[in-house]
Amino acid sequence: MKAAVISAPGKVEVTTVDDPSPGPREVVVAVASCGLCGTDLHILQGEFAPTLPVVPGHEFAGTVVATGSAVTELAEGDRVAVDPSLYCYECHYCRTGRNNLCERWAAIGVTTAGGAAEFAVAPVANCIKLPDHIRTEDAALIEPLSCAVRGYDILRSQQLGTHVLIYGSGTMGLMMLELAKRTGAAGVDVVDINPDRLATARTLGCSTAAASADEIDRPRGWDVVIDATGNQHAIQDALGRVGKGGTFLQFGVADYAARAVIEPYRIYNQEITITGSMAVLHSFERAAELFATGVVDPQVFISDRLPLTEYGAALDRFRAGQGRKIQVLP
């Protein structure tokens, strides 16, 4: 089969690899679409993935074409979205319900072969069957939405009527915008230096879209500030925008070398909470339910669909900040 392979830092190619076969409790999925994510850029840099080479692609959906000998929940022809998370279920964090912090954390498309290929293998437990009205290609959006749902689980103390500031209006920032609108925010402002992405934030109904938080009149700061960029300059600015008693959520995936300065006295004196959200935790099925109700519009969120053979060009386009969600189609 054809697959994109990151063989070494900075090196990716589409080549032929062996067809996968399922284990007893696994299925083989014919991939309909695979979304690109900031994590894929980190893997290309040699970060995040523990070893290379690897077939990337942790956001994917498709049709079951083979089932393992002990699979009864799905059959060939079923359309599914796939949760890429792979946990050991044995370590301290798994035993305490914090599986996303698993000491042996792994993920399809990160530590094992993923969906940037014609076929991918997944545990049957990780597959969510799609309702008839959902297009298979669109369902690759469920995985990033499940990360956004996890982010709002972290912000579960958020009260009705809060004011939210989001840095970044790429896919994840826009998903956080959509969820903020539905969790009782009084206002959701978005900051980005990309005018095209800001235009999309306006289309989705943000309160204000600006190139800098200085352009927004909120002298007391914001109750919730979310970084969805992973950019250290944006993070540094965002930390200074949190109002008294507010919360800063690090949601974007930063480079390992990124650094930001905090002010311990201000954190103490103003009772500021600084927290983070890592991937998916008990949120994939809820994201699938939300997606089925139309919480995000695929026509707005998906800007590019490129053939798998152009995976390298798709990564370049994503790295340049062009478009919104970019997908490759085998």
C-alpha positions, 0 to 999 in steps of 0.5 A: 500500500501507499503511505507517507513515511517520516524516516528521519527528522525533516525527511518525509516521502510517500512510498510503498509499505506492507499492507497491515493485518489485524490482530484478534481485537483489531480492525483494518480501516481503509482510510478515507481522509487524514487530517494534518496537525501541529503534532505532525510537524513536531514529529517531522522535527524529530520531537514527540514520536519516540522513534522514526521511521513512522507513518504519521496521521492520528486524525483519520476516518474510513471504512472497515475492510478486515476484522480480527478473529475476536471482533464482534462489534464491527463488520466489514463495510462499517464506517468509523472514526478512530481514537488514536490513543493507546494506553497501557492501563497498568501504570499509576496514571492509567489506574487513577483515570489519567490515561492521557498521562500514561507512563507508556503513552502511545498513539496511532500515527505517533508511535505506531503506523497511522492514517497517512496511508491507504490502510491503517490498523486500530483496536476495535475499542478505539473505533466509533461507528458513524451515523448515516448522515456524517460523511466519512471524509469529514469524520476525521475532524472528530479527533481534533474536536475530542482534544478541544472537548478535553480542553474544556474538561480542564476548564470545567470550573468556568462559570456562565458569563465568562469572557474568553480570549483565544490565541490562534484561529487555526482549526483548534482555536476555532474549535475552542471558539465553537465550544466556548460559545456553547458553554456560556461565555459572555464573549469570545475574542480571538487574536491571530496575525493571519487575516484569513484565519481571523476572517473565519473566526468572524464568520463563526461569530467571535465577539472580536477578532484582532491582530493583537489583544491591545486592540481589544478593550478589556482593561481587567483582562479575561477570565479565561485565556487559551493559547492554541498556537504553541508559539512562545511569543503568543504564550508570553503575551497571553499570560499577561492577559489573564485577569484576576482569578482567571485561568490560562490554558496551554492548549497549543503544542509548543516546541520543546525549546519554547520558554515563557516567563511567569510572575510568581507574585502575580499568580499568588496575589491575583489567584491565577491558574495556569494549566494545560490540556494533553490530547484526548481523555474520555472525550472521543465519544462525546466529540463524536456525539457533538460532531453528529449534531453539527457543532462544527461545520466541515465546510468551514473547517476543512480548507484543503483536501490533497491526494496522499501523494502530495503529503509533503506539500500538504505539510509545507502548506500547513507549516506556512499557516495557509488554510485551516484544516488540511486533509490528505486523501489516499 
